[in-house]
């Protein structure tokens, strides 16, 4: 009888870990796909964009890095 309680507890803990991992992966996926409300308004042409200095989108960050190297 004692053995079945340990198995049940083990299954419960494994379930918690499993669901925690699923929730964590979902949270990471949401974070990676979210852009914090920022959208490109200049079709990805950063050089003539008025919002370029404060932009945090990947294209703008890449353009800024290229400018620093030049």
mmCIF file of the N, C-alpha and C atoms, coordinates in Angstrom:
data_MODEL
# 
_entry.id   MODEL 
# 
loop_
_atom_site.group_PDB 
_atom_site.id 
_atom_site.type_symbol 
_atom_site.label_atom_id 
_atom_site.label_alt_id 
_atom_site.label_comp_id 
_atom_site.label_asym_id 
_atom_site.label_entity_id 
_atom_site.label_seq_id 
_atom_site.pdbx_PDB_ins_code 
_atom_site.Cartn_x 
_atom_site.Cartn_y 
_atom_site.Cartn_z 
_atom_site.occupancy 
_atom_site.B_iso_or_equiv 
_atom_site.pdbx_formal_charge 
_atom_site.auth_seq_id 
_atom_site.auth_comp_id 
_atom_site.auth_asym_id 
_atom_site.auth_atom_id 
_atom_site.pdbx_PDB_model_num 
ATOM 1   N N  . UNK A 1 1  ? 0.824  -1.189 0.000   1.00 0.00 ? 1  UNK A N  1 
ATOM 2   C CA . UNK A 1 1  ? 0.000  0.000  0.000   1.00 0.00 ? 1  UNK A CA 1 
ATOM 3   C C  . UNK A 1 1  ? 0.872  1.259  0.000   1.00 0.00 ? 1  UNK A C  1 
ATOM 4   N N  . UNK A 1 2  ? 1.964  1.239  0.721   1.00 0.00 ? 2  UNK A N  1 
ATOM 5   C CA . UNK A 1 2  ? 2.831  2.387  0.765   1.00 0.00 ? 2  UNK A CA 1 
ATOM 6   C C  . UNK A 1 2  ? 3.452  2.675  -0.605  1.00 0.00 ? 2  UNK A C  1 
ATOM 7   N N  . UNK A 1 3  ? 3.708  1.642  -1.367  1.00 0.00 ? 3  UNK A N  1 
ATOM 8   C CA . UNK A 1 3  ? 4.324  1.786  -2.671  1.00 0.00 ? 3  UNK A CA 1 
ATOM 9   C C  . UNK A 1 3  ? 3.411  2.545  -3.649  1.00 0.00 ? 3  UNK A C  1 
ATOM 10  N N  . UNK A 1 4  ? 2.121  2.323  -3.606  1.00 0.00 ? 4  UNK A N  1 
ATOM 11  C CA . UNK A 1 4  ? 1.205  3.008  -4.509  1.00 0.00 ? 4  UNK A CA 1 
ATOM 12  C C  . UNK A 1 4  ? 1.145  4.510  -4.221  1.00 0.00 ? 4  UNK A C  1 
ATOM 13  N N  . UNK A 1 5  ? 1.293  4.919  -2.955  1.00 0.00 ? 5  UNK A N  1 
ATOM 14  C CA . UNK A 1 5  ? 1.315  6.341  -2.627  1.00 0.00 ? 5  UNK A CA 1 
ATOM 15  C C  . UNK A 1 5  ? 2.569  7.002  -3.185  1.00 0.00 ? 5  UNK A C  1 
ATOM 16  N N  . UNK A 1 6  ? 3.702  6.307  -3.127  1.00 0.00 ? 6  UNK A N  1 
ATOM 17  C CA . UNK A 1 6  ? 4.934  6.866  -3.675  1.00 0.00 ? 6  UNK A CA 1 
ATOM 18  C C  . UNK A 1 6  ? 4.836  7.001  -5.196  1.00 0.00 ? 6  UNK A C  1 
ATOM 19  N N  . UNK A 1 7  ? 4.266  6.025  -5.838  1.00 0.00 ? 7  UNK A N  1 
ATOM 20  C CA . UNK A 1 7  ? 4.084  6.089  -7.279  1.00 0.00 ? 7  UNK A CA 1 
ATOM 21  C C  . UNK A 1 7  ? 3.156  7.241  -7.624  1.00 0.00 ? 7  UNK A C  1 
ATOM 22  N N  . UNK A 1 8  ? 2.104  7.404  -6.894  1.00 0.00 ? 8  UNK A N  1 
ATOM 23  C CA . UNK A 1 8  ? 1.156  8.476  -7.133  1.00 0.00 ? 8  UNK A CA 1 
ATOM 24  C C  . UNK A 1 8  ? 1.820  9.838  -6.930  1.00 0.00 ? 8  UNK A C  1 
ATOM 25  N N  . UNK A 1 9  ? 2.619  9.963  -5.892  1.00 0.00 ? 9  UNK A N  1 
ATOM 26  C CA . UNK A 1 9  ? 3.318  11.213 -5.620  1.00 0.00 ? 9  UNK A CA 1 
ATOM 27  C C  . UNK A 1 9  ? 4.317  11.500 -6.736  1.00 0.00 ? 9  UNK A C  1 
ATOM 28  N N  . UNK A 1 10 ? 5.004  10.484 -7.173  1.00 0.00 ? 10 UNK A N  1 
ATOM 29  C CA . UNK A 1 10 ? 5.988  10.628 -8.247  1.00 0.00 ? 10 UNK A CA 1 
ATOM 30  C C  . UNK A 1 10 ? 5.297  11.079 -9.538  1.00 0.00 ? 10 UNK A C  1 
ATOM 31  N N  . UNK A 1 11 ? 4.177  10.457 -9.848  1.00 0.00 ? 11 UNK A N  1 
ATOM 32  C CA . UNK A 1 11 ? 3.440  10.848 -11.041 1.00 0.00 ? 11 UNK A CA 1 
ATOM 33  C C  . UNK A 1 11 ? 2.950  12.289 -10.938 1.00 0.00 ? 11 UNK A C  1 
ATOM 34  N N  . UNK A 1 12 ? 2.506  12.668 -9.749  1.00 0.00 ? 12 UNK A N  1 
ATOM 35  C CA . UNK A 1 12 ? 2.049  14.033 -9.537  1.00 0.00 ? 12 UNK A CA 1 
ATOM 36  C C  . UNK A 1 12 ? 3.184  15.030 -9.760  1.00 0.00 ? 12 UNK A C  1 
ATOM 37  N N  . UNK A 1 13 ? 4.347  14.748 -9.186  1.00 0.00 ? 13 UNK A N  1 
ATOM 38  C CA . UNK A 1 13 ? 5.489  15.644 -9.331  1.00 0.00 ? 13 UNK A CA 1 
ATOM 39  C C  . UNK A 1 13 ? 5.967  15.700 -10.786 1.00 0.00 ? 13 UNK A C  1 
ATOM 40  N N  . UNK A 1 14 ? 5.977  14.561 -11.457 1.00 0.00 ? 14 UNK A N  1 
ATOM 41  C CA . UNK A 1 14 ? 6.356  14.558 -12.863 1.00 0.00 ? 14 UNK A CA 1 
ATOM 42  C C  . UNK A 1 14 ? 5.367  15.362 -13.698 1.00 0.00 ? 14 UNK A C  1 
ATOM 43  N N  . UNK A 1 15 ? 4.090  15.262 -13.355 1.00 0.00 ? 15 UNK A N  1 
ATOM 44  C CA . UNK A 1 15 ? 3.079  16.058 -14.045 1.00 0.00 ? 15 UNK A CA 1 
ATOM 45  C C  . UNK A 1 15 ? 3.298  17.546 -13.829 1.00 0.00 ? 15 UNK A C  1 
ATOM 46  N N  . UNK A 1 16 ? 3.630  17.934 -12.604 1.00 0.00 ? 16 UNK A N  1 
ATOM 47  C CA . UNK A 1 16 ? 3.920  19.344 -12.323 1.00 0.00 ? 16 UNK A CA 1 
ATOM 48  C C  . UNK A 1 16 ? 5.101  19.844 -13.131 1.00 0.00 ? 16 UNK A C  1 
ATOM 49  N N  . UNK A 1 17 ? 6.144  19.040 -13.161 1.00 0.00 ? 17 UNK A N  1 
ATOM 50  C CA . UNK A 1 17 ? 7.340  19.418 -13.920 1.00 0.00 ? 17 UNK A CA 1 
ATOM 51  C C  . UNK A 1 17 ? 7.005  19.517 -15.408 1.00 0.00 ? 17 UNK A C  1 
ATOM 52  N N  . UNK A 1 18 ? 6.264  18.543 -15.894 1.00 0.00 ? 18 UNK A N  1 
ATOM 53  C CA . UNK A 1 18 ? 5.898  18.524 -17.313 1.00 0.00 ? 18 UNK A CA 1 
ATOM 54  C C  . UNK A 1 18 ? 5.073  19.758 -17.676 1.00 0.00 ? 18 UNK A C  1 
ATOM 55  N N  . UNK A 1 19 ? 4.036  20.052 -16.889 1.00 0.00 ? 19 UNK A N  1 
ATOM 56  C CA . UNK A 1 19 ? 3.203  21.220 -17.182 1.00 0.00 ? 19 UNK A CA 1 
ATOM 57  C C  . UNK A 1 19 ? 3.960  22.531 -16.964 1.00 0.00 ? 19 UNK A C  1 
ATOM 58  N N  . UNK A 1 20 ? 4.863  22.539 -16.011 1.00 0.00 ? 20 UNK A N  1 
ATOM 59  C CA . UNK A 1 20 ? 5.700  23.729 -15.817 1.00 0.00 ? 20 UNK A CA 1 
ATOM 60  C C  . UNK A 1 20 ? 6.597  23.982 -17.011 1.00 0.00 ? 20 UNK A C  1 
ATOM 61  N N  . UNK A 1 21 ? 7.148  22.914 -17.566 1.00 0.00 ? 21 UNK A N  1 
ATOM 62  C CA . UNK A 1 21 ? 7.989  23.048 -18.750 1.00 0.00 ? 21 UNK A CA 1 
ATOM 63  C C  . UNK A 1 21 ? 7.179  23.528 -19.943 1.00 0.00 ? 21 UNK A C  1 
ATOM 64  N N  . UNK A 1 22 ? 5.979  23.016 -20.089 1.00 0.00 ? 22 UNK A N  1 
ATOM 65  C CA . UNK A 1 22 ? 5.112  23.445 -21.188 1.00 0.00 ? 22 UNK A CA 1 
ATOM 66  C C  . UNK A 1 22 ? 4.755  24.922 -21.035 1.00 0.00 ? 22 UNK A C  1 
ATOM 67  N N  . UNK A 1 23 ? 4.409  25.322 -19.830 1.00 0.00 ? 23 UNK A N  1 
ATOM 68  C CA . UNK A 1 23 ? 4.067  26.725 -19.579 1.00 0.00 ? 23 UNK A CA 1 
ATOM 69  C C  . UNK A 1 23 ? 5.278  27.631 -19.817 1.00 0.00 ? 23 UNK A C  1 
ATOM 70  N N  . UNK A 1 24 ? 6.443  27.180 -19.385 1.00 0.00 ? 24 UNK A N  1 
ATOM 71  C CA . UNK A 1 24 ? 7.663  27.957 -19.606 1.00 0.00 ? 24 UNK A CA 1 
ATOM 72  C C  . UNK A 1 24 ? 7.980  28.105 -21.084 1.00 0.00 ? 24 UNK A C  1 
ATOM 73  N N  . UNK A 1 25 ? 7.845  27.027 -21.835 1.00 0.00 ? 25 UNK A N  1 
ATOM 74  C CA . UNK A 1 25 ? 8.102  27.082 -23.280 1.00 0.00 ? 25 UNK A CA 1 
ATOM 75  C C  . UNK A 1 25 ? 7.108  28.001 -23.972 1.00 0.00 ? 25 UNK A C  1 
ATOM 76  N N  . UNK A 1 26 ? 5.854  27.957 -23.546 1.00 0.00 ? 26 UNK A N  1 
ATOM 77  C CA . UNK A 1 26 ? 4.845  28.841 -24.129 1.00 0.00 ? 26 UNK A CA 1 
ATOM 78  C C  . UNK A 1 26 ? 5.169  30.302 -23.813 1.00 0.00 ? 26 UNK A C  1 
ATOM 79  N N  . UNK A 1 27 ? 5.604  30.566 -22.594 1.00 0.00 ? 27 UNK A N  1 
ATOM 80  C CA . UNK A 1 27 ? 5.974  31.930 -22.217 1.00 0.00 ? 27 UNK A CA 1 
ATOM 81  C C  . UNK A 1 27 ? 7.150  32.453 -23.022 1.00 0.00 ? 27 UNK A C  1 
ATOM 82  N N  . UNK A 1 28 ? 8.138  31.612 -23.236 1.00 0.00 ? 28 UNK A N  1 
ATOM 83  C CA . UNK A 1 28 ? 9.297  32.002 -24.041 1.00 0.00 ? 28 UNK A CA 1 
ATOM 84  C C  . UNK A 1 28 ? 8.866  32.267 -25.478 1.00 0.00 ? 28 UNK A C  1 
ATOM 85  N N  . UNK A 1 29 ? 8.008  31.416 -26.020 1.00 0.00 ? 29 UNK A N  1 
ATOM 86  C CA . UNK A 1 29 ? 7.528  31.607 -27.396 1.00 0.00 ? 29 UNK A CA 1 
ATOM 87  C C  . UNK A 1 29 ? 6.780  32.926 -27.537 1.00 0.00 ? 29 UNK A C  1 
ATOM 88  N N  . UNK A 1 30 ? 5.949  33.252 -26.562 1.00 0.00 ? 30 UNK A N  1 
ATOM 89  C CA . UNK A 1 30 ? 5.207  34.512 -26.607 1.00 0.00 ? 30 UNK A CA 1 
ATOM 90  C C  . UNK A 1 30 ? 6.174  35.687 -26.528 1.00 0.00 ? 30 UNK A C  1 
ATOM 91  N N  . UNK A 1 31 ? 7.139  35.598 -25.662 1.00 0.00 ? 31 UNK A N  1 
ATOM 92  C CA . UNK A 1 31 ? 8.117  36.683 -25.500 1.00 0.00 ? 31 UNK A CA 1 
ATOM 93  C C  . UNK A 1 31 ? 8.939  36.883 -26.768 1.00 0.00 ? 31 UNK A C  1 
ATOM 94  N N  . UNK A 1 32 ? 9.326  35.794 -27.409 1.00 0.00 ? 32 UNK A N  1 
ATOM 95  C CA . UNK A 1 32 ? 10.141 35.907 -28.606 1.00 0.00 ? 32 UNK A CA 1 
ATOM 96  C C  . UNK A 1 32 ? 9.360  36.443 -29.802 1.00 0.00 ? 32 UNK A C  1 
ATOM 97  N N  . UNK A 1 33 ? 8.071  36.167 -29.857 1.00 0.00 ? 33 UNK A N  1 
ATOM 98  C CA . UNK A 1 33 ? 7.284  36.627 -30.993 1.00 0.00 ? 33 UNK A CA 1 
ATOM 99  C C  . UNK A 1 33 ? 6.698  38.014 -30.782 1.00 0.00 ? 33 UNK A C  1 
ATOM 100 N N  . UNK A 1 34 ? 6.670  38.491 -29.555 1.00 0.00 ? 34 UNK A N  1 
ATOM 101 C CA . UNK A 1 34 ? 6.122  39.825 -29.281 1.00 0.00 ? 34 UNK A CA 1 
ATOM 102 C C  . UNK A 1 34 ? 7.127  40.895 -29.690 1.00 0.00 ? 34 UNK A C  1 
ATOM 103 N N  . UNK A 1 35 ? 6.630  41.964 -30.273 1.00 0.00 ? 35 UNK A N  1 
ATOM 104 C CA . UNK A 1 35 ? 7.493  43.060 -30.696 1.00 0.00 ? 35 UNK A CA 1 
ATOM 105 C C  . UNK A 1 35 ? 7.317  44.281 -29.807 1.00 0.00 ? 35 UNK A C  1 
ATOM 106 N N  . UNK A 1 36 ? 6.662  44.134 -28.696 1.00 0.00 ? 36 UNK A N  1 
ATOM 107 C CA . UNK A 1 36 ? 6.387  45.243 -27.788 1.00 0.00 ? 36 UNK A CA 1 
ATOM 108 C C  . UNK A 1 36 ? 5.612  46.364 -28.474 1.00 0.00 ? 36 UNK A C  1 
ATOM 109 N N  . UNK A 1 37 ? 4.735  46.026 -29.421 1.00 0.00 ? 37 UNK A N  1 
ATOM 110 C CA . UNK A 1 37 ? 3.903  47.009 -30.081 1.00 0.00 ? 37 UNK A CA 1 
ATOM 111 C C  . UNK A 1 37 ? 4.605  47.805 -31.158 1.00 0.00 ? 37 UNK A C  1 
ATOM 112 N N  . UNK A 1 38 ? 5.858  47.528 -31.410 1.00 0.00 ? 38 UNK A N  1 
ATOM 113 C CA . UNK A 1 38 ? 6.619  48.275 -32.394 1.00 0.00 ? 38 UNK A CA 1 
ATOM 114 C C  . UNK A 1 38 ? 6.432  47.646 -33.776 1.00 0.00 ? 38 UNK A C  1 
ATOM 115 N N  . UNK A 1 39 ? 6.113  48.455 -34.746 1.00 0.00 ? 39 UNK A N  1 
ATOM 116 C CA . UNK A 1 39 ? 5.990  47.976 -36.123 1.00 0.00 ? 39 UNK A CA 1 
ATOM 117 C C  . UNK A 1 39 ? 6.738  48.917 -37.049 1.00 0.00 ? 39 UNK A C  1 
ATOM 118 N N  . UNK A 1 40 ? 7.211  48.378 -38.141 1.00 0.00 ? 40 UNK A N  1 
ATOM 119 C CA . UNK A 1 40 ? 7.943  49.172 -39.117 1.00 0.00 ? 40 UNK A CA 1 
ATOM 120 C C  . UNK A 1 40 ? 6.949  49.994 -39.932 1.00 0.00 ? 40 UNK A C  1 
ATOM 121 N N  . UNK A 1 41 ? 7.202  51.285 -40.032 1.00 0.00 ? 41 UNK A N  1 
ATOM 122 C CA . UNK A 1 41 ? 6.321  52.179 -40.786 1.00 0.00 ? 41 UNK A CA 1 
ATOM 123 C C  . UNK A 1 41 ? 6.964  52.635 -42.085 1.00 0.00 ? 41 UNK A C  1 
ATOM 124 N N  . UNK A 1 42 ? 8.189  52.185 -42.361 1.00 0.00 ? 42 UNK A N  1 
ATOM 125 C CA . UNK A 1 42 ? 8.910  52.661 -43.537 1.00 0.00 ? 42 UNK A CA 1 
ATOM 126 C C  . UNK A 1 42 ? 9.371  51.503 -44.422 1.00 0.00 ? 42 UNK A C  1 
ATOM 127 N N  . UNK A 1 43 ? 8.631  50.388 -44.387 1.00 0.00 ? 43 UNK A N  1 
ATOM 128 C CA . UNK A 1 43 ? 8.900  49.223 -45.234 1.00 0.00 ? 43 UNK A CA 1 
ATOM 129 C C  . UNK A 1 43 ? 10.325 48.693 -45.107 1.00 0.00 ? 43 UNK A C  1 
ATOM 130 N N  . UNK A 1 44 ? 10.931 48.847 -43.937 1.00 0.00 ? 44 UNK A N  1 
ATOM 131 C CA . UNK A 1 44 ? 12.269 48.317 -43.686 1.00 0.00 ? 44 UNK A CA 1 
ATOM 132 C C  . UNK A 1 44 ? 13.399 49.159 -44.248 1.00 0.00 ? 44 UNK A C  1 
ATOM 133 N N  . UNK A 1 45 ? 13.088 50.360 -44.717 1.00 0.00 ? 45 UNK A N  1 
ATOM 134 C CA . UNK A 1 45 ? 14.126 51.254 -45.240 1.00 0.00 ? 45 UNK A CA 1 
ATOM 135 C C  . UNK A 1 45 ? 14.511 52.199 -44.112 1.00 0.00 ? 45 UNK A C  1 
ATOM 136 N N  . UNK A 1 46 ? 15.524 51.837 -43.378 1.00 0.00 ? 46 UNK A N  1 
ATOM 137 C CA . UNK A 1 46 ? 15.857 52.538 -42.136 1.00 0.00 ? 46 UNK A CA 1 
ATOM 138 C C  . UNK A 1 46 ? 16.530 53.886 -42.361 1.00 0.00 ? 46 UNK A C  1 
ATOM 139 N N  . UNK A 1 47 ? 17.271 54.030 -43.445 1.00 0.00 ? 47 UNK A N  1 
ATOM 140 C CA . UNK A 1 47 ? 18.061 55.243 -43.634 1.00 0.00 ? 47 UNK A CA 1 
ATOM 141 C C  . UNK A 1 47 ? 17.214 56.508 -43.731 1.00 0.00 ? 47 UNK A C  1 
ATOM 142 N N  . UNK A 1 48 ? 15.983 56.401 -44.235 1.00 0.00 ? 48 UNK A N  1 
ATOM 143 C CA . UNK A 1 48 ? 15.152 57.593 -44.387 1.00 0.00 ? 48 UNK A CA 1 
ATOM 144 C C  . UNK A 1 48 ? 13.999 57.646 -43.384 1.00 0.00 ? 48 UNK A C  1 
ATOM 145 N N  . UNK A 1 49 ? 14.069 56.843 -42.340 1.00 0.00 ? 49 UNK A N  1 
ATOM 146 C CA . UNK A 1 49 ? 12.979 56.773 -41.372 1.00 0.00 ? 49 UNK A CA 1 
ATOM 147 C C  . UNK A 1 49 ? 13.177 57.799 -40.259 1.00 0.00 ? 49 UNK A C  1 
ATOM 148 N N  . UNK A 1 50 ? 12.112 58.488 -39.923 1.00 0.00 ? 50 UNK A N  1 
ATOM 149 C CA . UNK A 1 50 ? 12.167 59.481 -38.849 1.00 0.00 ? 50 UNK A CA 1 
ATOM 150 C C  . UNK A 1 50 ? 12.244 58.858 -37.466 1.00 0.00 ? 50 UNK A C  1 
ATOM 151 N N  . UNK A 1 51 ? 11.865 57.591 -37.341 1.00 0.00 ? 51 UNK A N  1 
ATOM 152 C CA . UNK A 1 51 ? 11.889 56.910 -36.036 1.00 0.00 ? 51 UNK A CA 1 
ATOM 153 C C  . UNK A 1 51 ? 13.144 56.063 -35.855 1.00 0.00 ? 51 UNK A C  1 
ATOM 154 N N  . UNK A 1 52 ? 14.101 56.173 -36.729 1.00 0.00 ? 52 UNK A N  1 
ATOM 155 C CA . UNK A 1 52 ? 15.276 55.303 -36.736 1.00 0.00 ? 52 UNK A CA 1 
ATOM 156 C C  . UNK A 1 52 ? 16.053 55.342 -35.424 1.00 0.00 ? 52 UNK A C  1 
ATOM 157 N N  . UNK A 1 53 ? 16.284 56.513 -34.866 1.00 0.00 ? 53 UNK A N  1 
ATOM 158 C CA . UNK A 1 53 ? 17.107 56.627 -33.655 1.00 0.00 ? 53 UNK A CA 1 
ATOM 159 C C  . UNK A 1 53 ? 16.531 55.864 -32.467 1.00 0.00 ? 53 UNK A C  1 
ATOM 160 N N  . UNK A 1 54 ? 15.227 55.855 -32.309 1.00 0.00 ? 54 UNK A N  1 
ATOM 161 C CA . UNK A 1 54 ? 14.619 55.188 -31.172 1.00 0.00 ? 54 UNK A CA 1 
ATOM 162 C C  . UNK A 1 54 ? 14.066 53.807 -31.477 1.00 0.00 ? 54 UNK A C  1 
ATOM 163 N N  . UNK A 1 55 ? 14.293 53.329 -32.695 1.00 0.00 ? 55 UNK A N  1 
ATOM 164 C CA . UNK A 1 55 ? 13.710 52.061 -33.120 1.00 0.00 ? 55 UNK A CA 1 
ATOM 165 C C  . UNK A 1 55 ? 14.500 50.884 -32.557 1.00 0.00 ? 55 UNK A C  1 
ATOM 166 N N  . UNK A 1 56 ? 13.778 49.857 -32.114 1.00 0.00 ? 56 UNK A N  1 
ATOM 167 C CA . UNK A 1 56 ? 14.421 48.671 -31.562 1.00 0.00 ? 56 UNK A CA 1 
ATOM 168 C C  . UNK A 1 56 ? 14.171 47.418 -32.374 1.00 0.00 ? 56 UNK A C  1 
ATOM 169 N N  . UNK A 1 57 ? 13.610 47.574 -33.576 1.00 0.00 ? 57 UNK A N  1 
ATOM 170 C CA . UNK A 1 57 ? 13.360 46.413 -34.427 1.00 0.00 ? 57 UNK A CA 1 
ATOM 171 C C  . UNK A 1 57 ? 14.680 45.864 -34.966 1.00 0.00 ? 57 UNK A C  1 
ATOM 172 N N  . UNK A 1 58 ? 14.724 44.567 -35.251 1.00 0.00 ? 58 UNK A N  1 
ATOM 173 C CA . UNK A 1 58 ? 15.984 43.945 -35.679 1.00 0.00 ? 58 UNK A CA 1 
ATOM 174 C C  . UNK A 1 58 ? 16.633 44.618 -36.891 1.00 0.00 ? 58 UNK A C  1 
ATOM 175 N N  . UNK A 1 59 ? 15.838 45.048 -37.866 1.00 0.00 ? 59 UNK A N  1 
ATOM 176 C CA . UNK A 1 59 ? 16.418 45.704 -39.044 1.00 0.00 ? 59 UNK A CA 1 
ATOM 177 C C  . UNK A 1 59 ? 17.121 47.002 -38.659 1.00 0.00 ? 59 UNK A C  1 
ATOM 178 N N  . UNK A 1 60 ? 16.504 47.766 -37.785 1.00 0.00 ? 60 UNK A N  1 
ATOM 179 C CA . UNK A 1 60 ? 17.099 49.037 -37.359 1.00 0.00 ? 60 UNK A CA 1 
ATOM 180 C C  . UNK A 1 60 ? 18.347 48.794 -36.522 1.00 0.00 ? 60 UNK A C  1 
ATOM 181 N N  . UNK A 1 61 ? 18.314 47.812 -35.667 1.00 0.00 ? 61 UNK A N  1 
ATOM 182 C CA . UNK A 1 61 ? 19.495 47.507 -34.853 1.00 0.00 ? 61 UNK A CA 1 
ATOM 183 C C  . UNK A 1 61 ? 20.663 47.079 -35.736 1.00 0.00 ? 61 UNK A C  1 
ATOM 184 N N  . UNK A 1 62 ? 20.365 46.317 -36.771 1.00 0.00 ? 62 UNK A N  1 
ATOM 185 C CA . UNK A 1 62 ? 21.400 45.901 -37.706 1.00 0.00 ? 62 UNK A CA 1 
ATOM 186 C C  . UNK A 1 62 ? 21.960 47.100 -38.471 1.00 0.00 ? 62 UNK A C  1 
ATOM 187 N N  . UNK A 1 63 ? 21.079 48.000 -38.895 1.00 0.00 ? 63 UNK A N  1 
ATOM 188 C CA . UNK A 1 63 ? 21.519 49.198 -39.616 1.00 0.00 ? 63 UNK A CA 1 
ATOM 189 C C  . UNK A 1 63 ? 22.362 50.100 -38.710 1.00 0.00 ? 63 UNK A C  1 
ATOM 190 N N  . UNK A 1 64 ? 21.995 50.201 -37.453 1.00 0.00 ? 64 UNK A N  1 
ATOM 191 C CA . UNK A 1 64 ? 22.768 51.007 -36.503 1.00 0.00 ? 64 UNK A CA 1 
ATOM 192 C C  . UNK A 1 64 ? 24.153 50.419 -36.302 1.00 0.00 ? 64 UNK A C  1 
ATOM 193 N N  . UNK A 1 65 ? 24.232 49.088 -36.196 1.00 0.00 ? 65 UNK A N  1 
ATOM 194 C CA . UNK A 1 65 ? 25.517 48.419 -36.018 1.00 0.00 ? 65 UNK A CA 1 
ATOM 195 C C  . UNK A 1 65 ? 26.400 48.638 -37.246 1.00 0.00 ? 65 UNK A C  1 
ATOM 196 N N  . UNK A 1 66 ? 25.804 48.608 -38.414 1.00 0.00 ? 66 UNK A N  1 
ATOM 197 C CA . UNK A 1 66 ? 26.545 48.832 -39.651 1.00 0.00 ? 66 UNK A CA 1 
ATOM 198 C C  . UNK A 1 66 ? 27.062 50.257 -39.711 1.00 0.00 ? 66 UNK A C  1 
ATOM 199 N N  . UNK A 1 67 ? 26.254 51.207 -39.262 1.00 0.00 ? 67 UNK A N  1 
ATOM 200 C CA . UNK A 1 67 ? 26.674 52.611 -39.248 1.00 0.00 ? 67 UNK A CA 1 
ATOM 201 C C  . UNK A 1 67 ? 27.847 52.817 -38.294 1.00 0.00 ? 67 UNK A C  1 
ATOM 202 N N  . UNK A 1 68 ? 27.805 52.148 -37.149 1.00 0.00 ? 68 UNK A N  1 
ATOM 203 C CA . UNK A 1 68 ? 28.898 52.290 -36.173 1.00 0.00 ? 68 UNK A CA 1 
ATOM 204 C C  . UNK A 1 68 ? 30.204 51.733 -36.710 1.00 0.00 ? 68 UNK A C  1 
ATOM 205 N N  . UNK A 1 69 ? 30.129 50.667 -37.490 1.00 0.00 ? 69 UNK A N  1 
ATOM 206 C CA . UNK A 1 69 ? 31.328 50.045 -38.037 1.00 0.00 ? 69 UNK A CA 1 
ATOM 207 C C  . UNK A 1 69 ? 31.960 50.909 -39.121 1.00 0.00 ? 69 UNK A C  1 
ATOM 208 N N  . UNK A 1 70 ? 31.137 51.695 -39.819 1.00 0.00 ? 70 UNK A N  1 
ATOM 209 C CA . UNK A 1 70 ? 31.651 52.522 -40.938 1.00 0.00 ? 70 UNK A CA 1 
ATOM 210 C C  . UNK A 1 70 ? 32.385 53.733 -40.459 1.00 0.00 ? 70 UNK A C  1 
# 
